[in-house]
Structure formats: C-alpha cells, structure tokens
C-alpha cells in the first residue's frame, strides 16, 4: 500500500501578550525610565523596588508622581533622559575645565614647532599620521592602538583634520587625564629621547620652509649665513657708550687725507628704510 505523509493539525499563532504583561519587551530603555522617574522626584530605592515588579509597577509609580500618562508618553520619557544626559555632560565639562592647566610660552612654542614641522603641505592642519608624529615630538608617547581614538578626540569639529587650536586644546585635556605615574613616565621618556634638530636649531625650521617654497640652494645658504650673523650680538649690536654724536661734518671736497683701506674695518653703514 502507498504510504502518505500526514499533515500536522493547523495551530493558530500565539496571541501577543497584553501591553503590560510580564516579559513584554519594553520600547523604552531601562535607563530612560529611571531618569524619568528620578526627574519626577522618585528615590532610587523606590525605583529599584518598582523595577523588580515589572513595567506596570514603574508605570504606576510614574502616575503617582504626577505623570498623567505614566510611561505611555515615550517622547516625554526620552526628553527627560536627554535632559539628564546633557546636564551630566555639562557637569563633566565644567569639572574638566577646572583641571586644565594653561600652557606655558615655552610649551606652546614647542608644540607650534612640532605642528609646523609635520604639517607637510603647510595647510595649517594635521592628518592622523602627522598628528601622531607631532605628539611624539611634543613629548607625548601614545600607543599605536590609541592614536585613532586620540585623533578623533582632538578633531573637535569632526573635519577629519586637526588645526593648531584643536591640537593645543587636546594637549591640555590629554595631560589633565594622566595619572601622576603616567605623567612621570612620559617626562622620563622625553628627557631620555634626543630632541630633533628643528626643535633645538631654529635655522632648520626656516630652511625647511624655504625648501618647500622651492628656493634654490644658494638662496638658502645665503639666508642661513645672514641669519646666523644676525643672531650673533657681536656682529650687530653697538653699545650706546661706544657711540659719539656728530655735531658737524666737513665738506667732502675740502677733506685731504691719505688713502687708508684699514679704515674700512672700522666703518659701519646703516641702511634705514631702504
């Protein structure tokens, strides 16, 4: 005989549980409900007791505290949660501001040099790779897996690049979050790490900019020569006690002196306003 497969009897789908039935997935998050109940004046202990009993108990608690719609008005509940989150952020920001230390002129100069050095295209902004190198030369030593998060933290406007104002602000925040041990270890590493030449030799900073601008080797060498002379006080500074006033000068045509080229070594030419 031919065997046939029996079809299972038709069974209707289970009915959806009532809105307030135990185990029902709540459209609101627990944190949102707690913030809402706290904003109504309920204590944390009473909220915990209601939470243990379920959604209906929390809804009843909300109504007893003056919320006519209880937890049914989800927009109102989420609004209270959002307000609580904003207040929390504002409080954290105020606490952070109190911890921030102003940068010294020396620190700002170092950060400026590091920033400009790695700003390869002179755009006034750093990408993530440039940002990492600038941090290291600024005396900060992030781990590789930290760089991305630190860069995103520094990029306050979300542009994908960090300008100098954002960089300085980031350094302040970064250092304010360090423990004394982390700060000590970074300071030791910074002391033991040789400083790049552009930080110790200001001439190198100008040379780099001139190379980027396409200046010739001879133009760069001439600039370096004159810049170093200008920085040497023995070459350019004349003490006031060594200067005598000239009340009158003889007419050149009436002057009759023997030629003495050694006098050129004692001659100073001042060129004022071109």
BELJOUR-V545995 format. One line per field, one symbol per residue. ss: DSSP state (A for helix, B for strand, O for the rest). phi: phi as a letter, one per 20 degrees, with the letter a starting at -180 (. if undefined). psi: psi as a letter, one per 30 degrees, with the letter a starting at -180 (. if undefined). Layout:
ss=???
phi=???
psi=???
This chain:
ss=OOOOOOOOOOOOOOOOOOOOOOOOOOOOOAAAAAAAAAAOOOOAAAAAAAAAAOAAAAAAAAAAOOOOOOOOOAAAAAAAAAAAAAAAAAAAAAAAAAAOOOOOAAAAAAAAAAAAAAOOOOOOBBOAAAAAAAAAAOOOOOOAAAAAAAAAAAOOOOOOOBBAAAAAAAAAAAAAOOOAAAAAAAAAAAAAOOOOAAAAOAAAAAAAAAAAOOOOAAAAAAAAAAAAAAAOAAAAOOOAAAOOOOOOOOOAAAOOOOOOAAAAAAOOOOOOOO
phi=.fedeeefffcffffffggdfgnffefefgfffffffffeofffffffffffeoffffffffffeoefemefefffffffffffffffffffffffgfefdffffffffffffffffefgelenbdefffgfffgffendcffgfegfffffffffemenbdeffffffffffgffeffffffffffffffeefffffeecfffffffffffenffffffffffffffffeeffecedfffeddfdebcffgfeeccffbfffffdecddddln
psi=kkkkkkkkkkklkkkkllegkkfkkkfkleeeeeeeeeffgkleeeeeeeeffaeeeeeeeeefgfjegbgfieeeeeeeeeeeeeeeeeeeeeeeeffkkkkleeeeeeeeeeeeefieghfglkaeeeeeeeeefggkilleffeeeeeeeeieggfglkleeeeeeeeeeeeffkleeeeeeeeeeeefkkklefffjfeeeeeeeeeefgkleeeeeeeeeeeeeefjffffkkkeffkkljelklkeffkjlkkjfffefgkkkkjkh.
